[in-house]
Amino acid sequence: MKHQIIVRYSNRADRSLPLTLHLRKCIAAALEAEHVNVPCEINVLVTDDAGIRAINRAMRNIDRETDVLSFPMFQFTPGQFPEDVQEDIDPQTGLLPLGDMAISLERARDQAKRFGNSLRRETGYLTIHSILHLLGYDHEAGGLARVRMREKEEQVMRELGLPASASYATTPRA
């Protein structure tokens, strides 16, 4: 499937081709795991804590940093990607505009160190986490919804050969 994954870096974030390729690979794996059967457009902004704090304040009225933010274009049912989304495909691009995400690379580095993971593992996790939000998953309600999202995250991580981390199951995420 040919998805258009646009990765941009804020002026404050480190620019890295290997990171860009890694984010794209994680996004493609998460979309495949969820049986997304149409080409999608996903916009990714890699920024720092100040950048993500500004976005969080502007978009969610929450004045604090976080690791990742997700802005879905649609409300999907988790694990049930609709078979017919043709009416939502952009006629100019032929792509389904799935949504946007912002990742704080500064926060990802800090969390990788705190959880004993590599930056590759942490950015992979945050990217997959965000894509699942774009596809309707929501851990914030807790309970079974949280468990299902965590299981799907770990499934995609395993498929990518990224190490699992027990801390993710118990550590609350923003």
Backbone as a ProteinNet text record, in pm:
[ID]
protein_1_A
[PRIMARY]
MKHQIIVRYSNRADRSLPLTLHLRKCIAAALEAEHVNVPCEINVLVTDDAGIRAINRAMRNIDRETDVLSFPMFQFTPGQFPEDVQEDIDPQTGLLPLGDMAISLERARDQAKRFGNSLRRETGYLTIHSILHLLGYDHEAGGLARVRMREKEEQVMRELGLPASASYATTPRA
[TERTIARY]
85.3	0	90	60.3	142	77.4	121.9	73.6	163.3	105.3	185	204.8	327	361.3	457	406.7	483.2	541.3	674.4	741.9	810.3	772.3	833	900.2	1000.8	1074.1	1061.6	1032.4	1033	1177.8	1196.3	1331.8	1414.3	1348.2	1419.2	1450.9	1387.7	1405.9	1520.9	1592	1698.3	1637	1697.6	1650.1	1734.3	1666.8	1739.8	1668.9	1738.7	1682.1	1653.5	1744.4	1710.5	1584.4	1564.8	1443.8	1321.2	1329.6	1217.1	1177.9	1275.9	1247.9	1187.8	1238.8	1187.8	1041.3	1008.2	870	778.2	821.9	740.6	718.7	822.4	810.8	712.7	718.5	626.9	482.2	462.3	327.8	273.1	352.5	307.6	273.5	353	327.2	197.6	173	50.1	-72.2	-62.4	-174.3	-201.3	-94.7	-111.2	-173.7	-129.6	-184.3	-332.7	-376.5	-517.7	-597.6	-535.3	-601.5	-656.8	-579.4	-617.8	-593.2	-700.4	-695.5	-700.9	-674.4	-668	-542.8	-486.7	-371	-412.6	-334.5	-366	-260.2	-301.1	-208.1	-201.2	-79.6	-54.9	53.7	29.1	126.2	187.7	320.8	394.4	480.8	470.6	559.8	648.5	778.7	875.5	922.5	902.4	932.5	1001.5	1006.2	1063.7	953.8	991.4	890.9	818.2	890.7	826.5	727	764.3	675.5	549.6	564.7	446.3	359.2	422.9	345.3	258.1	313	236.3	118.2	140.8	33.1	-72.2	-29.3	-121	-206.9	-145.4	-216.9	-317.8	-274.5	-360.6	-476	-449.1	-548.6	-633.8	-576.8	-647.8	-666	-616.9	-624.6	-557.3	-449.7	-371	-230.8	-189.2	-62.8	49.5	88.9	202	255.5	379.1	440.5	376	391.7	352.2	443.7	434.8	523.5	471.2	341	282.8	139.1	98.6	-38.8	-91.7	-219.5	-283.3	-409.8	-427.6	-543.6	-610.7	-703.4	-768.8	-867.7	-879.2	-976.5	-1114.5	-1116.4	-1241.7	-1254.8	-1375.2	-1398.3	-1423.7	-1320.3	-1330.5	-1354.6	-1407.1	-1419.6	-1288.9	-1227.5	-1099.1	-1106.7	-1008.8	-1000.8	-1098.6	-1173.6	-1273.6	-1264.9	-1156.6	-1142.9	-1255.8	-1330.5	-1445.6	-1404.8	-1489.2	-1460.7	-1479.5	-1573.6	-1601.6	-1575.2	-1460.6	-1425.7	-1407.3	-1458.3	-1437.4	-1485	-1595.3	-1648	-1558.5	-1470.1	-1379.4	-1242.5	-1217.7	-1088.7	-1083.6	-972.5	-952.1	-942	-1033.2	-1032	-905.8	-840.9	-720.9	-598.5	-592.9	-474.1	-498.3	-624.7	-655.1	-620.4	-600.7	-560.8	-668	-675.7	-762.1	-681.9	-724	-649	-676	-589.4	-612.5	-599.2	-504.2	-488.2	-344.3	-321	-190.3	-140.4	-8.5	51.5	169.4	198.2	316.8	389.7	520.1	603.8	710.8	725.4	834.9	956.8	1056.6	1179.2	1254	1243.7	1305.4	1243.9	1112.9	1043.5	1073.6	1080.3	1111.3	1249.7	1346.8	1481.6	1479.2	1408.9	1400.1	1332.9	1224.6	1151.9	1233	1304.3	1388.9	1489.1	1550.4	1648.2	1580.2	1465.4	1393.7	1346.9	1299.1	1246.8	1353.1	1476	1583.6	1571.3	1516.1	1497.8	1586.1	1595.8	1664.6	1568.9	1625.1	1542.1	1460.3	1517.7	1445.7	1321.5	1335.8	1222.9	1116.1	1159.4	1063.8	989	1059.6	991.1	900.4	940.8	854.7	725.6	739.2	621.5	528.5	583.3	500	429.4	497.5	438.7	323.9	346	240.8	123.4	153	50.2	-37.4	26.2	-47	-132.3	-76.2	-153.9	-277.7	-262.8	-379	-484.5	-442.1	-539.3	-610.4	-535.5	-597.4	-698.2	-680.4	-769.2	-877	-895.1	-1007.3	-976.3	-854.3	-820.2	-808	-844.5	-837.1	-810.1	-693.8	-655.7	-704	-741.5	-774	-899	-988.3	-1108.9	-1077.3	-959.4	-920.2	-988.3	-984.8	-1052.5	-1008.5	-1105.7	-1079.7	-1025	-1071	-1021.3	-871.1	-826.1	-683.3	-604.9	-657	-590.8	-579.2	-686.4	-684.2	-581.6	-574.5	-477.5	-335.7	-308.8	-174.4	-136.9	-230.1	-202.2	-169.5	-243.2	-219	-83.1	-49.4	81.1	193.3	183.6	288	294	178.9	176.1	255.1	228.5	297.6	446.3	478.1	619	691.4	629.7	690.3	710	609.8	619.7	735.4	767.7	878.4	1012.4	1008.5	1131.1	1182.6	1094.1	1132	1106.5	1197.7	1184.6	1063.1	1003.3	891.9	948.6	866.2	908.3	795.1	819.3	716.8	666.3	748.1	707	590.1	569.9	461.7	325.2	319.3	191.4	141.3	232.4	191.7	212.4	288.8	319.5	213.4	145.9	47.6	115.8	51.8	102.2	8.7	63	-19.5	-97.2
-117.1	0	123.5	218.8	340.5	454	468.8	576.5	698.4	816.1	938	978.5	960.9	992.1	1110.2	1224.3	1348.2	1373.7	1372.1	1396.1	1531.7	1621.1	1753.7	1768.7	1851.1	1878.1	2025.6	2056.1	2196.6	2245.1	2372.1	2427.8	2379.5	2343.5	2304.1	2154.6	2075.1	1929.6	1885.9	1785.2	1727.1	1663.2	1688.6	1628.6	1504.3	1396.6	1272.2	1184.8	1152.2	1062.5	924.2	865.1	734.9	741.5	850.5	863.7	873	951.3	965.4	829.7	753.7	621.1	528.3	535.6	453.2	487.4	615.8	656.7	606.3	619.3	572.2	420.9	346.9	201.2	162.5	232.4	204.1	235.2	346	383.2	278.2	238.8	138.5	6.5	-33.8	-159.5	-151.9	-39.5	-23.8	-23.3	43.5	45.7	-94	-167.2	-304	-394.3	-380.5	-462.7	-436.2	-317.1	-280.8	-300.4	-361.6	-395.3	-271.8	-164	-43.2	-71.3	-73	-120.8	-10.3	113.2	224.9	306.3	372.6	457.5	578.6	607	715	823.7	940.1	1049.9	1073	1075.5	1101.3	1207.5	1310.1	1416	1399.7	1403.7	1387.5	1511.3	1570.2	1678.8	1628.3	1634.5	1601.2	1733.9	1751.3	1878.3	1853.2	1954.8	1940.7	1966	1968.6	1987.3	2121.3	2227.7	2358.7	2358.2	2294.3	2287.7	2208	2093.1	2010.7	2073.4	2145.4	2216.3	2322.8	2395.6	2498.9	2436.8	2324.3	2256.1	2206.5	2147.3	2094.9	2208.4	2323	2439.4	2491	2504.6	2559.8	2466.9	2337.6	2243.4	2177.7	2163.2	2088.8	2169.1	2293.9	2381	2318	2242	2180.7	2238.7	2311.9	2384.3	2302.4	2194	2113.8	2031.5	1984.8	1898.6	1760.3	1688.8	1548.9	1481.5	1350.8	1280.2	1277.8	1258.3	1247.9	1298.6	1363.7	1409	1353.1	1318.7	1260.7	1339.9	1368.6	1444.8	1370.3	1279.5	1200	1282.9	1246.9	1311.5	1245.6	1121.1	1044.9	975.6	931	851.5	708	625.8	485.9	401.3	281.8	183.1	105.5	96.6	26.1	-116.6	-151.6	-287.1	-318	-218.3	-240.5	-129.8	-129.3	-27.5	-46.4	59.5	46.3	-4.3	-86.2	-139.5	-34.8	56	155.2	295.5	349.8	487.1	572.1	522.8	591.7	736.2	762.6	899.7	995.2	941.4	1024.1	1043.1	976	989.2	1123.2	1192.6	1321.5	1298	1355.2	1329.9	1383.6	1483.4	1539.5	1451.2	1384.3	1304.2	1153.8	1112.8	970.1	905.7	988.4	939.3	969	882.6	905.6	987.2	1110.2	1191.2	1140.6	1055.5	987.3	1080	1171.6	1265	1307	1374.1	1431.8	1382.8	1383.7	1353.8	1446.3	1469.6	1546.5	1465.8	1454.2	1379.1	1472.1	1472.7	1547.9	1456.7	1488.2	1409.3	1426	1543.2	1568.3	1476.9	1467.6	1381.1	1234.3	1197.6	1058.8	1019.5	1109.4	1080.4	1058.7	1147.7	1136.4	1006.2	971.1	849	724.4	727.6	613	587.2	693.2	679.3	628.3	686.3	648.4	503.2	456.6	320	218.6	265.3	174.4	122.4	204.1	167.3	252.7	212.7	295.1	403.1	507.1	611.1	552.3	458.8	390.7	320.3	250.7	179.2	278.6	385.7	482.8	556.4	602.5	671.8	576.2	450.7	351.7	333	318.9	302.2	423	543.3	664.1	677.1	641.5	648.4	549.1	426.3	324.2	364	412.4	459.6	565.4	660.5	768.2	717.4	629.1	573.8	501.3	427.4	358	458.1	572.1	677.3	725.8	744	788.8	686.5	561.7	453.7	419.7	505.8	490.7	431.9	384.5	328.2	441.5	409.7	510.2	442.3	467.2	408.4	492.2	616.5	708.3	669.4	594.5	549.1	437.6	377.6	269.4	138.7	44.8	-83.1	-160.9	-226.6	-313.7	-235.9	-112.8	-30.8	-7.7	17.4	38.4	-89.8	-201.6	-331.1	-364.3	-344.1	-373.6	-288.7	-161.7	-74.3	-118.1	-149.2	-193.2	-324.1	-417.1	-543	-518.1	-428.8	-398.5	-329.6	-238.8	-172.6	-275.6	-366.1	-467.1	-562.6	-593.9	-680.6	-616.4	-489.7	-420.7	-407.6	-379.3	-369.1	-501.6	-612.2	-744.4	-767.5	-732.2	-750.2	-670.1	-558.5	-473.9	-515.6	-613.5	-657.2	-559	-475	-381.2	-447.4	-429.7	-499.2	-453.8	-549	-519.2	-462.9	-388.7	-331.5	-343.2	-410	-429.1	-297	-192.1	-64.1	-2	-35.2	24.3	-22.8	-141.2	-194.2	-122.3	-68.9	-8.2	141.2	197.2	340.1	419.3	511.8	593.6	680.6	696.1	779.4	896.6	1005.4	1124.1	1104.3
0	0	0	-83.7	-96.4	-16.2	107.3	192.4	174.4	194.7	194.6	340	387	525.1	521	564.1	557.9	696.8	705.7	832.9	823.5	914.5	922.2	1058.5	1062.6	1186.8	1219.3	1345.9	1387.2	1386.2	1390.2	1389.2	1507.1	1615.9	1737	1740.6	1659	1664.3	1573.3	1616.7	1534.6	1410.5	1296.9	1171.8	1144.1	1110.1	1091.2	988.6	881.2	780.7	839.1	919	977.6	1064.6	1138.9	1220.5	1131.1	1025.4	933	875.1	829.9	773.2	878.5	1000.9	1111	1140.4	1147.3	1173.2	1063	939.3	826.1	832.4	868.8	879.8	990.7	1102.7	1214.1	1176.5	1106.6	1062.4	966.9	868.7	772	840.4	938.2	1009.6	1089.5	1155.2	1232.9	1140.8	1027.4	932.2	877.2	847.9	797.7	903.6	1027	1136.1	1156.7	1123.1	1138.7	1009.4	910.1	783.5	712	715.1	642.6	494.8	418.6	280.3	175	215.7	121.3	151	49.3	76.3	159.9	263.3	357.1	354.2	399.7	423.1	573	624.5	766.3	775.2	855.8	877.6	1015.3	1021.5	1146.3	1167.1	1285.1	1323	1435.5	1414.2	1518.3	1575.7	1705.3	1769.4	1902.8	1986.7	2119.7	2223.6	2351.3	2456.4	2444.5	2413.1	2399.2	2282.9	2174.1	2058	2084.9	2149.6	2175.2	2284.1	2376	2478.8	2413.3	2317.6	2247.4	2171.3	2107.6	2035.2	2133.8	2243	2344.8	2401.7	2424.6	2478.4	2375.4	2251.1	2146.5	2108.5	2100.9	2049.6	2157.7	2278.8	2383.9	2511.8	2510.1	2627.6	2749.6	2725.4	2832	2821.7	2923.1	2918.3	2982.4	2913.2	2959.2	2842.8	2862.1	2761.8	2768.8	2659.3	2653.6	2551.9	2539.7	2447.6	2304.7	2289.4	2155.3	2159.1	2051.6	2034.5	1903	1902.9	1784.4	1752.7	1624.9	1580.3	1464.7	1497.1	1392.3	1310.8	1185.4	1097.2	1106.8	1151.7	1156.3	1290.2	1320.7	1440.4	1396.2	1410.7	1373	1496.7	1474.7	1581.4	1586.5	1704.6	1715.8	1662.2	1579.9	1527.4	1415.7	1370.1	1265.8	1160.5	1085.3	981.7	880.6	849.1	758	620.2	562.9	429.9	321.6	342.3	239.4	292.4	256.3	293.5	168	56.6	-71.3	-68.9	-0.9	1.7	80.8	163.5	244	180.2	68.7	1.3	-70.7	-54.6	-119.6	-270.1	-349.3	-494.1	-563.8	-505.5	-567.4	-545.6	-431.3	-400.3	-411.2	-402	-399	-265.8	-162.1	-29.8	74.2	173.8	288.7	390.3	420.1	516.7	658.9	707.9	834.9	954.3	950.7	1061.4	1078.9	1190.9	1220.5	1355.8	1370.5	1499.5	1521.6	1649	1687.4	1793.9	1778.6	1872.2	1926.9	2058.8	2119.7	2124.9	2043	2041.9	2174.5	2232.7	2363	2469.9	2470.6	2567.1	2537.7	2409.8	2373.1	2424.4	2411.8	2463.9	2615.1	2685.6	2831.6	2873.2	2805.9	2840.5	2806.4	2696.1	2660.2	2771.2	2818.8	2927.8	3055.2	3089.3	3212.1	3208.3	3092.7	3081.3	3042.3	3017.7	2980.5	2838.2	2750.4	2610.1	2520.4	2395.9	2297.3	2246.9	2188.2	2127.9	2012.6	1941.5	1832.2	1884.7	1995.7	2055.8	2101.7	2167	2220.9	2110.5	2007.4	1898.2	1821.2	1810.5	1747.1	1824.2	1954.9	2040.1	2028.3	2039.1	2033.9	1899.5	1793.1	1659.2	1644.8	1685.9	1679.2	1766.9	1886.7	1980.1	1912.7	1845.8	1781.2	1665.1	1584.2	1471.7	1523.5	1630.9	1687.3	1733.9	1788.8	1822.1	1696	1586.7	1461.5	1409.5	1449.6	1404.6	1507.7	1606.4	1698.7	1834.9	1856.5	1987.4	2089.9	2215.5	2321.6	2454.9	2509.6	2638.1	2755.5	2730.6	2839	2915.8	2854.5	2923.7	3022.8	3006.6	3096.9	3060.8	3152.4	3135.9	3014.3	2951.5	2836.9	2716.8	2697.9	2585.6	2599.8	2720	2746	2720.9	2768.2	2750	2601.6	2526.9	2382.8	2309.1	2345.5	2279.5	2312.3	2437	2477.1	2407.2	2396	2326.3	2179.1	2114.8	1973.8	1958	2048.4	2042.4	2049.8	2144.3	2161.5	2043.1	1983.8	1865.3	1751.2	1725	1615.9	1648.1	1773.3	1813.1	1786.6	1822.9	1798.7	1649.2	1568.7	1423.7	1365	1425.8	1380	1440.1	1530.4	1595	1698.9	1750.3	1855.3	1990.8	2084.9	2212.9	2292.7	2360.7	2450.4	2579.4	2649.7	2776.4	2875.7	2986	3087.6	3143.2	3139.8	3197.7	3123.2	2997.4	2921.9	2969.9	3021.8	3066.4	3191.8	3270.9	3397.5	3403.2	3312.6	3317.4	3241.5	3309.4	3237.8	3134.5	3021.6	2912.9	2893.9	2846.6	2818.6	2691
[MASK]
++++++++++++++++++++++++++++++++++++++++++++++++++++++++++++++++++++++++++++++++++++++++++++++++++++++++++++++++++++++++++++++++++++++++++++++++++++++++++++++++++++++++++++++

